[in-house]
Amino acid sequence: MAAIGPSVRAPPLGWAVPGQRSAQLGGEHAENGPVDPAAADIAHLFRRAGFGALPAQLDHLAPYGYAAVVDYLLDTTTPDPGVAGLSPPDVVSSVVWSTDPSVRSMQNQDLSGQDNMLASWWLSRMARAERPLIEKMALFWHGHFATSVDKVSYPGLMLAQNQIFRTMGLGNFEALTTAVAEDPAMLVWLDTRSDYKAHPNENFARELMELFTLGMGNYTEDDVREAARAFTGWTFDPNIFAFKVNASQHDNGIKTVRGQTGNLSGTDVIHQVTNDPISARFVAAKVWSHVAYPVGPADPVIDDLVPAYGSDLDVLALMKAVLLHPAFRSSRAKSGLVKTPIEYVAGVMRALNLAAEYPPVAPSLSSLGQVPFRPPSVAGWPQNGYWLSTAASRARLSFARSAAAKADISPVIDAPPSQRSLAAARMLSIDLSPATTAAMQAVARSPVDVMTLALVCPEYVAN
């Protein structure tokens, strides 16, 4: 079929296509209705390359076929109507701090409010995007190049970094890494701007190799020390927040990093580590683990992905190879990840059309344990089983109950009690296991309870 036209994003909840599937999607748990593996695969695609598919999107996109929908999601050039006009909030990149304690307290409160507005804005983008891969990859890079406003202090700097992830996150990896390395938020976060010729700071050089490009065990302590010398003098102009090198603080001596010797600059080091074959496998494994299931760089599936990434370090081509790989649609992949709280909340907001109902979304995410722009460390957030703890499950249940009570769940309300579990499953574009169906049927007289259970069931959380 030809190129995909505009999709139907958000018809009124309860709207139905004449002759649409009235049962589940037809995955391995489906017990009722026609099996539709194409729709099941596309629903999986939208969960992993975004934050979930709306029923109307599945109805519109399924006839085009899986490969065409992959191309649709990978389109980074066509403006996304789902986020048109969703401008970022006004946030500051610096403050002239008052010496008056009461005024200073008000300034801190204002910055905290800006942090929350920024987090809510990004969640709204995730929830509203029709082609959400750009936002999904921005979230991935935010965890990969983890930077926190708790140390950076100014939400304006975090917004600028976030825009780097959005505009460059599906491009060349060396260019992305360089842009992040020169970004004021990162320069503050990993102390590169405190990297002076007489006293090189090793923080950024270490994380560049360990967390960003090569992985543990693929560099030495001598490499870190020498690379730190290459980054001496890196800073930014605080008036215009533009990167610059303070020549008087840059070490122009001979350095040796991973076998390469010369008057190496920070840019030279970034070029070396990003273009190393070890980095290609490291990046491919990180991307696959984010959208399919956890693997290490030595996993055989990485052999199939590295050629697409190639010498161009092309993240877009890598992502296409990931999404088209047969293992991406395997049963292992379809149950291989647990949604992080950000992914979970964005998906709930999207499915239940609640983007406008949660402007103060940061407090909800705080109770769930993950707030945008506040990773707990340079290693980012934990993954998978961490989010299945008792505390995390209780917080998720509380959020799900609140969301179900706020939302228009008329498809569930209007269905007869015996069909309410299926109506809730369709709203979330998931299949239900017999055990989950039985649990939902036990509370079928309460549509809110049915939807609450759907939002916390394994098929939605670990999916």
C-alpha positions as CSV (number, residue, x, y, z in Angstrom):
1,M,0.0,0.0,0.0
2,A,1.2,3.6,-0.6
3,A,2.4,6.0,2.0
4,I,0.3,6.4,5.0
5,G,-2.0,9.3,5.2
6,P,-3.0,11.3,8.2
7,S,-4.1,9.0,11.1
8,V,-7.2,9.3,13.2
9,R,-5.8,10.3,16.5
10,A,-8.4,11.0,19.1
11,P,-12.1,10.4,18.2
12,P,-14.5,10.8,21.1
13,L,-14.1,8.0,23.5
14,G,-16.6,5.3,22.8
15,W,-16.5,5.9,19.1
16,A,-16.4,2.8,17.0
17,V,-15.6,2.0,13.4
18,P,-18.4,0.1,11.7
19,G,-17.4,-3.6,11.7
20,Q,-14.4,-3.0,13.9
21,R,-13.0,-5.8,16.0
22,S,-15.2,-6.1,19.1
23,A,-12.9,-8.5,20.9
24,Q,-9.2,-8.6,21.7
25,L,-6.3,-8.1,19.3
26,G,-5.6,-11.7,18.8
27,G,-2.3,-12.2,20.6
28,E,-1.3,-15.4,22.4
29,H,-3.8,-14.8,25.2
30,A,-6.8,-13.9,23.1
31,E,-9.8,-16.2,23.6
32,N,-12.6,-14.4,21.8
33,G,-13.0,-12.8,18.4
34,P,-11.0,-13.0,15.2
35,V,-7.2,-13.4,15.4
36,D,-5.5,-10.3,14.0
37,P,-1.8,-10.7,14.3
38,A,-1.1,-7.5,12.2
39,A,-3.0,-5.3,14.7
40,A,-1.3,-7.1,17.6
41,D,2.1,-6.4,16.1
42,I,1.3,-2.8,15.4
43,A,0.0,-2.3,19.0
44,H,3.3,-3.8,20.2
45,L,5.2,-1.5,17.9
46,F,3.4,1.6,19.3
47,R,4.1,0.5,22.9
48,R,7.8,0.1,22.3
49,A,8.4,2.9,19.8
50,G,6.0,5.2,21.6
51,F,3.6,5.1,24.5
52,G,0.7,3.0,23.1
53,A,-1.7,3.0,20.2
54,L,-5.2,4.3,20.3
55,P,-7.9,2.0,19.0
56,A,-8.7,4.4,16.1
57,Q,-5.0,4.4,15.2
58,L,-4.9,0.6,15.0
59,D,-8.0,0.6,12.8
60,H,-6.5,3.2,10.5
61,L,-3.0,1.8,10.3
62,A,-3.3,-1.9,10.3
63,P,-4.4,-2.2,6.6
64,Y,-1.1,-0.6,5.6
65,G,1.0,-3.4,7.0
66,Y,3.7,-3.5,9.7
67,A,6.6,-2.4,7.5
68,A,4.7,0.7,6.3
69,V,3.8,1.7,9.8
70,V,7.4,1.4,10.9
71,D,8.3,3.9,8.1
72,Y,5.5,6.1,9.3
73,L,6.9,6.2,12.8
74,L,10.4,6.8,11.6
75,D,9.4,9.9,9.7
76,T,11.3,12.7,11.4
77,T,10.7,15.3,8.7
78,T,6.9,15.7,8.6
79,P,5.6,17.9,11.4
80,D,3.6,15.9,14.0
81,P,0.0,17.4,14.2
82,G,-0.4,15.8,17.6
83,V,2.1,18.2,19.2
84,A,1.5,21.2,17.0
85,G,1.2,24.3,19.1
86,L,2.4,22.6,22.2
87,S,5.0,25.2,23.1
88,P,7.4,24.7,26.0
89,P,6.8,26.7,29.1
90,D,8.7,29.8,29.9
91,V,11.7,28.6,32.0
92,V,14.9,30.4,33.1
93,S,18.5,29.5,32.5
94,S,19.9,31.7,35.3
95,V,18.7,33.7,38.3
96,V,20.3,36.7,40.0
97,W,20.0,35.4,43.5
98,S,18.8,37.7,46.3
99,T,20.7,38.0,49.6
100,D,17.3,38.3,51.3
101,P,16.4,34.8,52.7
102,S,12.7,35.3,52.1
103,V,13.2,36.5,48.6
104,R,15.6,33.7,47.9
105,S,13.0,31.2,49.2
106,M,10.5,32.6,46.7
107,Q,13.0,32.3,43.9
108,N,13.6,28.6,44.8
109,Q,9.8,28.0,44.8
110,D,9.5,29.6,41.4
111,L,12.2,27.4,40.0
112,S,10.5,24.3,41.5
113,G,7.2,25.4,39.8
114,Q,9.1,25.8,36.5
115,D,10.5,22.3,36.9
116,N,7.0,20.9,37.3
117,M,5.7,22.8,34.3
118,L,8.6,21.5,32.2
119,A,7.9,17.9,33.2
120,S,4.2,18.3,32.5
121,W,4.9,19.8,29.1
122,W,7.1,16.8,28.1
123,L,4.6,14.3,29.4
124,S,1.9,16.1,27.3
125,R,4.1,15.7,24.2
126,M,4.5,12.0,24.9
127,A,0.8,11.6,25.3
128,R,-0.3,13.6,22.3
129,A,2.3,12.7,19.6
130,E,1.0,10.8,16.6
131,R,4.5,9.6,15.7
132,P,5.9,9.3,19.3
133,L,9.2,7.7,18.4
134,I,11.0,11.1,18.6
135,E,9.7,11.5,22.2
136,K,10.5,7.9,23.1
137,M,14.1,8.3,21.9
138,A,14.4,11.7,23.7
139,L,13.4,9.8,26.9
140,F,15.9,7.0,26.1
141,W,18.8,9.6,25.6
142,H,17.7,11.4,28.8
143,G,18.4,8.2,30.6
144,H,21.5,7.4,28.6
145,F,23.1,10.8,29.1
146,A,21.4,11.2,32.4
147,T,21.5,14.8,33.8
148,S,19.5,16.2,36.7
149,V,18.1,19.6,37.4
150,D,18.9,18.9,41.1
151,K,22.5,19.9,40.3
152,V,22.1,21.9,37.1
153,S,19.5,24.0,39.0
154,Y,18.0,25.8,36.0
155,P,15.1,24.3,34.1
156,G,16.0,26.4,31.0
157,L,19.3,24.5,30.7
158,M,17.4,21.2,31.0
159,L,15.0,22.2,28.3
160,A,17.9,23.1,26.0
161,Q,19.4,19.7,26.5
162,N,16.0,18.0,26.0
163,Q,15.7,19.8,22.6
164,I,19.1,18.3,21.6
165,F,17.7,14.8,22.3
166,R,14.6,15.6,20.3
167,T,16.3,17.1,17.3
168,M,19.4,15.0,17.1
169,G,18.4,11.7,18.8
170,L,17.7,9.9,15.6
171,G,20.8,11.2,13.7
172,N,24.5,10.6,13.9
173,F,25.7,9.3,17.3
174,E,29.0,11.2,17.2
175,A,27.2,14.5,16.5
176,L,24.7,13.8,19.3
177,T,27.5,12.9,21.8
178,T,29.4,16.0,20.9
179,A,26.4,18.2,21.3
180,V,25.7,16.7,24.7
181,A,29.3,17.1,25.8
182,E,29.2,20.8,24.8
183,D,25.8,21.4,26.4
184,P,25.8,23.7,29.5
185,A,23.6,21.3,31.5
186,M,26.1,18.4,31.0
187,L,29.1,20.7,31.5
188,V,27.6,21.5,35.0
189,W,26.3,18.0,35.7
190,L,29.6,16.2,35.2
191,D,31.9,19.1,36.2
192,T,33.6,19.5,32.8
193,R,33.6,23.3,33.3
194,S,35.7,22.6,36.4
195,D,38.3,20.7,34.3
196,Y,41.4,22.9,34.6
197,K,44.8,22.3,33.1
198,A,46.5,22.1,36.6
199,H,43.8,19.9,38.1
200,P,41.9,17.8,35.4
201,N,38.4,16.6,36.6
202,E,37.9,13.0,35.5
203,N,34.1,12.8,35.9
204,F,33.0,13.4,32.3
205,A,35.9,11.5,30.7
206,R,35.0,8.4,32.8
207,E,31.3,8.5,32.1
208,L,31.9,9.2,28.4
209,M,33.6,5.9,28.1
210,E,31.8,3.8,30.7
211,L,28.2,4.9,30.3
212,F,27.9,6.8,27.0
213,T,30.0,5.0,24.4
214,L,32.1,1.9,25.3
215,G,30.9,0.2,28.5
216,M,32.7,-1.1,31.6
217,G,36.0,-2.9,31.0
218,N,36.7,-1.3,27.6
219,Y,39.0,1.5,28.9
220,T,41.7,1.9,31.5
221,E,42.3,4.4,34.3
222,D,45.1,5.8,32.3
223,D,42.6,6.4,29.5
224,V,40.4,8.3,31.9
225,R,43.2,10.5,33.2
226,E,44.5,11.3,29.7
227,A,41.0,12.0,28.3
228,A,40.3,14.3,31.2
229,R,43.3,16.4,30.1
230,A,41.8,16.6,26.6
231,F,38.6,18.2,28.0
232,T,40.4,20.8,30.1
233,G,39.2,24.3,29.4
234,W,35.7,23.2,28.2
235,T,33.1,25.6,29.5
236,F,30.3,28.0,28.4
237,D,29.6,31.6,28.2
238,P,27.1,32.3,31.0
239,N,25.6,35.2,29.2
240,I,24.6,33.4,26.1
241,F,25.0,29.8,27.2
242,A,27.2,29.0,24.2
243,F,30.0,26.4,24.5
244,K,33.6,27.7,24.4
245,V,37.1,26.5,25.2
246,N,39.1,28.5,27.6
247,A,42.4,28.3,25.9
248,S,44.4,29.4,29.0
249,Q,43.0,26.3,30.8
250,H,43.4,23.8,28.0
251,D,46.2,21.3,28.2
252,N,48.0,21.3,24.8
253,G,50.4,18.5,25.8
254,I,50.7,15.1,24.2
255,K,48.1,12.6,25.4
256,T,47.5,8.9,24.8
257,V,43.9,7.6,24.9
258,R,43.2,4.0,24.0
259,G,46.4,3.7,22.0
260,Q,46.0,7.0,20.1
261,T,48.7,9.6,20.8
262,G,48.9,13.3,20.0
263,N,47.8,16.7,21.2
264,L,44.3,15.4,21.5
265,S,41.3,17.7,22.1
266,G,38.0,16.7,23.7
267,T,36.5,16.5,20.2
268,D,39.2,14.1,19.2
269,V,38.5,11.8,22.1
270,I,34.7,11.8,21.3
271,H,35.5,10.9,17.7
272,Q,37.7,8.1,18.8
273,V,35.3,6.4,21.3
274,T,32.1,6.9,19.2
275,N,33.7,5.4,16.1
276,D,35.2,2.4,17.9
277,P,33.5,-1.0,16.9
278,I,33.0,-1.6,20.6
279,S,30.9,1.5,20.7
280,A,28.7,0.3,17.8
281,R,27.8,-2.9,19.7
282,F,27.4,-1.0,23.0
283,V,24.9,1.5,21.4
284,A,23.0,-1.2,19.5
285,A,22.6,-3.2,22.7
286,K,21.4,-0.2,24.7
287,V,18.8,0.7,22.0
288,W,17.6,-2.9,21.6
289,S,17.3,-3.3,25.4
290,H,15.2,-0.1,25.6
291,V,12.6,-1.2,23.1
292,A,12.7,-5.0,22.9
293,Y,14.3,-7.0,25.8
294,P,17.5,-6.7,27.8
295,V,20.7,-7.9,26.0
296,G,24.4,-7.3,26.3
297,P,26.8,-6.2,23.4
298,A,27.8,-9.9,22.8
299,D,24.2,-11.1,22.1
300,P,23.8,-12.6,18.6
301,V,21.0,-10.2,17.8
302,I,23.5,-7.3,17.9
303,D,25.3,-9.0,15.0
304,D,22.2,-8.2,12.8
305,L,21.9,-4.6,14.0
306,V,25.5,-3.3,13.8
307,P,25.6,-3.2,9.9
308,A,22.6,-0.8,9.8
309,Y,24.3,1.5,12.3
310,G,27.4,1.4,10.1
311,S,30.2,3.8,9.7
312,D,27.7,6.6,9.6
313,L,26.7,5.9,13.2
314,D,23.1,6.3,12.0
315,V,20.7,5.9,14.9
316,L,17.6,6.2,12.6
317,A,18.9,3.3,10.5
318,L,19.7,1.3,13.6
319,M,16.2,1.9,15.0
320,K,14.7,0.7,11.7
321,A,16.7,-2.4,11.9
322,V,15.5,-3.0,15.4
323,L,11.9,-2.5,14.6
324,L,12.0,-4.8,11.6
325,H,14.0,-7.5,13.2
326,P,12.0,-10.7,13.6
327,A,12.9,-11.0,17.2
328,F,11.4,-7.6,17.9
329,R,7.9,-9.2,17.3
330,S,8.7,-12.4,19.2
331,S,6.8,-13.5,22.3
332,R,10.0,-12.8,24.3
333,A,10.0,-9.2,23.1
334,K,6.3,-8.7,23.7
335,S,6.6,-9.5,27.4
336,G,10.3,-8.5,27.8
337,L,10.0,-5.1,29.4
338,V,8.3,-3.4,32.3
339,K,7.1,0.1,31.7
340,T,9.0,2.8,33.6
341,P,6.7,5.2,35.5
342,I,7.2,7.9,32.8
343,E,6.2,5.5,30.1
344,Y,3.3,4.3,32.2
345,V,1.9,7.7,33.0
346,A,2.3,8.9,29.4
347,G,0.6,5.8,28.1
348,V,-2.3,6.2,30.6
349,M,-2.7,9.9,29.7
350,R,-2.7,8.9,26.0
351,A,-5.1,6.0,26.2
352,L,-7.6,7.8,28.4
353,N,-7.3,11.2,26.8
354,L,-6.1,12.7,30.1
355,A,-3.3,15.0,28.8
356,A,-5.3,18.1,30.0
357,E,-6.2,16.5,33.3
358,Y,-2.7,16.1,34.8
359,P,-1.0,19.5,34.5
360,P,0.7,18.9,37.9
361,V,2.0,15.5,36.7
362,A,5.4,15.7,38.6
363,P,3.8,14.9,42.0
364,S,2.2,11.8,40.6
365,L,5.5,10.7,39.0
366,S,7.3,11.5,42.2
367,S,5.1,9.0,44.1
368,L,5.8,6.5,41.3
369,G,9.5,7.0,41.6
370,Q,10.6,8.6,38.3
371,V,10.4,12.3,37.4
372,P,11.6,13.7,34.1
373,F,14.8,15.8,34.5
374,R,15.6,14.2,37.8
375,P,17.4,10.9,37.3
376,P,18.9,9.6,40.6
377,S,22.4,9.4,39.3
378,V,24.6,9.6,36.1
379,A,23.6,6.0,35.5
380,G,20.0,7.0,34.9
381,W,17.0,5.1,36.3
382,P,16.7,1.4,37.1
383,Q,14.8,-0.8,34.7
384,N,12.3,-3.7,34.6
385,G,12.0,-5.6,37.8
386,Y,12.8,-2.6,39.9
387,W,9.4,-1.2,39.0
388,L,7.6,-4.3,40.2
389,S,8.3,-3.8,43.9
390,T,5.5,-3.6,46.4
391,A,5.9,0.1,46.9
392,A,5.9,0.7,43.1
393,S,2.9,-1.5,42.6
394,R,0.9,0.4,45.3
395,A,1.8,3.7,43.8
396,R,0.8,2.5,40.4
397,L,-2.6,1.2,41.7
398,S,-3.3,4.6,43.3
399,F,-2.5,6.4,40.1
400,A,-4.6,4.0,38.0
401,R,-7.6,4.4,40.3
402,S,-7.4,8.2,40.1
403,A,-7.0,8.1,36.3
404,A,-9.9,5.7,35.8
405,A,-12.1,7.9,38.0
406,K,-11.2,11.1,36.0
407,A,-11.4,9.7,32.5
408,D,-14.4,9.3,30.2
409,I,-14.6,5.5,30.2
410,S,-18.0,5.4,28.5
411,P,-17.0,2.3,26.3
412,V,-16.6,0.4,29.6
413,I,-19.7,1.9,31.2
414,D,-21.9,1.3,28.2
415,A,-20.8,-2.4,27.7
416,P,-22.8,-5.1,29.5
417,P,-20.9,-6.4,32.5
418,S,-19.8,-9.5,30.8
419,Q,-18.1,-7.5,28.1
420,R,-16.5,-4.7,30.2
421,S,-13.1,-6.4,30.5
422,L,-12.9,-6.6,26.7
423,A,-14.0,-2.9,26.4
424,A,-11.2,-1.8,28.8
425,A,-8.7,-4.0,26.9
426,R,-9.6,-2.4,23.6
427,M,-9.2,1.1,25.1
428,L,-5.7,0.1,26.0
429,S,-5.0,-1.9,22.9
430,I,-4.0,-5.0,24.8
431,D,-4.9,-8.7,25.0
432,L,-6.0,-10.2,28.3
433,S,-5.0,-13.5,29.9
434,P,-7.7,-15.7,31.3
435,A,-6.5,-14.9,34.8
436,T,-6.7,-11.1,34.2
437,T,-10.1,-11.5,32.5
438,A,-11.4,-13.4,35.6
439,A,-10.2,-10.8,38.0
440,M,-11.8,-8.0,36.0
441,Q,-15.1,-10.0,35.7
442,A,-15.2,-10.3,39.4
443,V,-15.6,-6.5,39.7
444,A,-17.5,-6.1,36.5
445,R,-20.3,-4.2,38.2
446,S,-18.0,-1.2,38.7
447,P,-16.6,0.2,35.4
448,V,-14.0,2.2,37.3
449,D,-12.7,-0.9,39.1
450,V,-12.6,-2.7,35.7
451,M,-10.5,0.0,34.2
452,T,-8.3,0.3,37.2
453,L,-7.5,-3.4,37.0
454,A,-6.8,-3.1,33.3
455,L,-4.3,-0.3,34.0
456,V,-2.4,-2.4,36.5
457,C,-2.6,-5.8,34.9
458,P,0.6,-7.6,33.8
459,E,-0.5,-7.4,30.2
460,Y,-0.4,-3.6,30.4
461,V,2.5,-3.0,32.8
462,A,4.9,-5.6,31.6
463,N,4.3,-5.2,27.9
